[in-house]
């Protein structure tokens, strides 16, 4: 079930600032399961009333994207990343793109100068800048305008989702694996057995600086405990040392002790670890650096918080890879944590 949900969510376009397709699909999925609402900035919430402390479980709906900054006289698109870091180039020339034009999606490719057209100076360069790359949609400038492509138009990778051995590979696993956890959890939870008052939330604009989650409490909602489900780092590839990243795909979700923004609740780590042991779900421990998420912003809003991170390989690429078993384990872990002991 979780694999089917994950495939569907990853195929949807949800660039930062334009997460509508993802939010609409999940809102339809959540209809009738509880109180569904959207905040003024676009966060989508599902409230499942219950006794005890108020728990928020959040995942972000947006994905890495590009945004048009100008159109050349020949119809090429000059772009910048949709997230906040404009100084690095974690993109891949030759990758197919889905340009979200006003007249409907248009196919494009992320390109740069190659082969025989390179000058000697270009051949000597070892790093591309944003002035060296562009998007080719195979149109003239007039055709680009007629298609509804203009400054501010967003685009996402268009790589599809495929099976590679036991893994699922594609774009937007960050953080559609978290969204998939929330969707599957809403399907599975027995509301009559809840031991918390639970709210599931899809947040917007995480990739540009955790914008959406920062407003949840300010919009009149208060919570005691916060969980964020976002992708973790898997270190089980030849170029990463186990000493730096002792996490592997298939080993279950990671319980994050700290990242570059915050230290997380030791009490919640102990409770989730104990729950995992009771139900036979594997979990891993993780210390992250050069990484931040919505979780630190929940702490700033007064919540005891934990980041729970199913691992992925090749983060921030068009070929992010996950083991669906880790996503399923995360769903089982939250289901048990939110309901165990309710009948005691």
N, C-alpha and C positions, 0 to 999 in steps of 0.2 A: 504493500500500500504506500509506504513512504517513498519508494522509488518512483512510482507513478506520479505522485504529487510533485516530487523534486523535478522530474523531467518536464512536467507541465509548467512549473514556475520558471525554470531556467529558460524555456523557449520564449517566455513573455518579455517584451522590452520594458525596462524600468530605469531609465537613466536618472541621475540625480536631478531633482526639480521637475521630473515628469514621470512619476511612479504610478500613474493612473491605471495602466493595464493590470499591474500586479494588485493594487489596492482594490480595484473593481472585482477581480476574480476572487480574491479572498473574502471580500464583503459578501459576495453572492454565496460563497461556501459557508460563511458563518451565519447567514440569515436563518433565523429560527432556533439557533443554539443558545442564545442569550441576548443581552442588550448590546446592540452594535451601534457605534457612533464614530464620527470623524471630528477631529479637532479643527480649529480654524487654520492651522498650518498644514493639515492633511494627514496627521497620524490617524491610523485606524485602530479602534479599540473594540474588544469583545469582553463584556463583564459577565462573570459567572458568580452569582452571589453565594456566599457561604459563611460559616462562622469563623471566628479567630482572626489572626492578623491579615492585613490587606497585602496581597502579593501581586507584583507586576512582573510579567515575563515578556521581554521585548526582543524583537529582531528587526533589522532594517530592511526596507523594501528596495532601496536603490542599488544600482550596480555601476561599475566603471563605465565611463562614456566619453565621447568627444563632443565638442560644441563648435559650430561654425563661427569663426571670427571675421571672415570676409570671403567674398567670392571673386576669383580672378576674372579678367575680361574673357578668358578662354573657357570659363565654366568649371575650373577646379576649386575645391573648397579648402581654404586655409583654416586650420583648426587649433584648438587648445583642449586640454583635458577638462572633463566636467568636474573632477575632484579638485582639491585645493592645491596639490603640488604641481606647479607649472614648470619646475626646474629639472625634473628627471623625465626620462622617456621610456617608461616601462611598456611600450607598445611594440607591435610586431608588423613591419612592412609586409605587404602581401595578404594580410588578414582581411577577410570579407567583412563588410559593415552593412548594417541596416539603418539607413538614413530616415529619420522619422519626419518626413516632409508633410506639409499641411494637406497635400493632395493624396497622401497615402505613402506607405513605405517605399523607398527607392534603394536598390542595391548599389553598393560602392565598394571601393577597395582602398586600403591605407597604403600609400605609395611613397617612393622616393626615387631619386636618380639611381640607375643601375647600369651595369655592364659597360658597353662601348660608349655610352653617353657621358660617363664620368670623366671629368678633367683630371689631370695629374694631381692638382691640389685636393680635389675631392677624394681621390683614391688614398691619399695620405692621412685623411682624417679618420679618427677612431671613434668619434662620438657624434651622433646626430643631435641637432637642436630642433625646436619646433618650426624654425624657418626652413628646414631641410625636407620637411614632410608635408603631405597634402592628401586629400581624398579625391579620387577619380570616380565620377559617376557616369562618365561616357556621354556627357551632354554639353551643349553650348551654354553660354551664360543666359540666353533667352529661354532655353528649355529648362534650365535650373530654376529660373524665376517662375516659369509657368507651372512647374511641379510643386511650388510652394516651399522651396529651400531658400533660406535667407539667413542673415546673421542671427544667431541664437538657436538655430535648428540643432537638435541633438541627434546623436547616433550611437548605436551599440554594436558590439561584435555580433556576427551572424554565423556562428560556427556550428550551431545545432548541438545536440547531446548524443553521445555515442557510448557504447560499452567497450571497454578495453580490459579484457580479463574480468576480474571481479569488480572493477572500478567503473564509475560513471564519470565521463569527461566532457567538459563544455564550459561555456561562459557563465558568469553570474552565480556560480556556486557560493561566492561571497556576495550576498548573504542569503541566497534563496534556500540554502540548507537550513538556516535558522527559521525562515518563514515556513518551510516544509514541516519543521518540528512543531511549530505552533498550530498549523492546519491539522496535522495528524493528531496532535494532543487534544484539540477541540473535538475531533471526531470520537476520541477514545474515552475521554473523561466521563465518569459517572458523577454527575453534579450532586446527586444525593449523598455521595460519600466524601465530598470535599471537606477538608479540615481547615481550609483557608477561604477567604474572600479573594477570588482570583480575577485578574484582568490580563488578557493577552493583548499585545500591542505591536502593530507594524509601524515603525518610525520612518520618517522621510529625511532625505538630505544628510545621511550619515557620512558619506564619502567626502563631503566638502567641509566637514568639521563638526559632526554630531549635532547638527542644527535642530532637527525635529524633536529629538528626545529632550532637549534642554527646556522645552516649554510645557511638558506634560503636567508638572505640579502647578506651574503658573496659571494653567487653564482650569484650575479648581479641582484637580484630582490629587489625592494624597494617598501614599502607600507606605507601608512599614518595611517591606522587604522587596528588593529588586533583583531579578535575574536577567542577564542579557545572553542571548544565544547568538554567537557570531563564529566565524571560522577560526580555527586554530591552525598552528603550523605543524606540518608533519616533517620530521627530519630523516625519514627512512629512504633517502636517495643518496647516490654515491658521493655527491659533492657537499653534503652537509654532515658535520661531525655529530655523533651521538652525544658527545660531551656538551655541545651547544643546544641541541634540540632532541631530547630523549623521548620523542613521541612518534608513534607509527600509525599508519592507517590500519583499521581493523582492531585497534586496541581500545576502542571506546572513546567517549567524549573526554576532553581534558577539563580539569578543575583548575582555573588559573589563579595562582597565588598573588601575582602582581604583573603589571605591564608598565609601560613608560609613563602612565598617568596616575596610577593608584595601586594601593595594596587592597586585596579583597578579603571578605569576611572569613576568618578561620572557623568560626562556628558553623557557617553555612557549608563550608568545605567538609567539615567533619560530619554534618548531618547527611549530605548527599553521598559521601563515601560510605557511611553506614547503611543508607538506603540501598545503594548499589550492591553492597555485600549481601544484604537480605534477599534481594531478588535475582542475584547472579548476573548482574550487568557489569562488564569491565569499565573501569575509568582510569584515567592517567592524570598525573600531576604536571603542571606547566608553569614556568616562569618566562614571561615574554619581555622582550625589549625591542625597540624600534616598532612599537605596536601600540595602538590605542583603539578604543571602541566607545559605544554608547554607555558602557558600564560606569566609567568614572563620573559621568554626568549625573547618573542616578545618585551616587554618593553625595555629589554637590547639592542635590535636592533633598538630602536628609534621609536617604534609605540605606539600610544595611544591604550590601550588594555583593553579588558573585557573578563573574563571567564564566559561562560554560561554553566550551569551544570544541565542537567536533572537528577533527583535523582535516586539512586539505593539503594536497601537493600543488605546487606551481601557482601560488596565490597571485592575484592581480595580473592574470594572463588570460588569453582566450581558451586555454586548455586546463583550467582548474580541475583537479581530480579528487574524487571522494570515494570512500567505501560506504555504500548505502547501509551497511550493517551498523556503522557508527551513528548515522542519523536515527535509525530505528532504536538503538540503545539509548539515545538521548530522550526520545519520546517515552520509552518505558521508564526511564529514571524519573522524569518529571511526573508522570502519571502516578507512580508509586509514592513519590514524595508528597504530592498534593492530597492523596487519599488514604494512605496507610494509617492505621490506627483510628479511622473514623468510626469503626464499629466496636472498638474496644470499650 
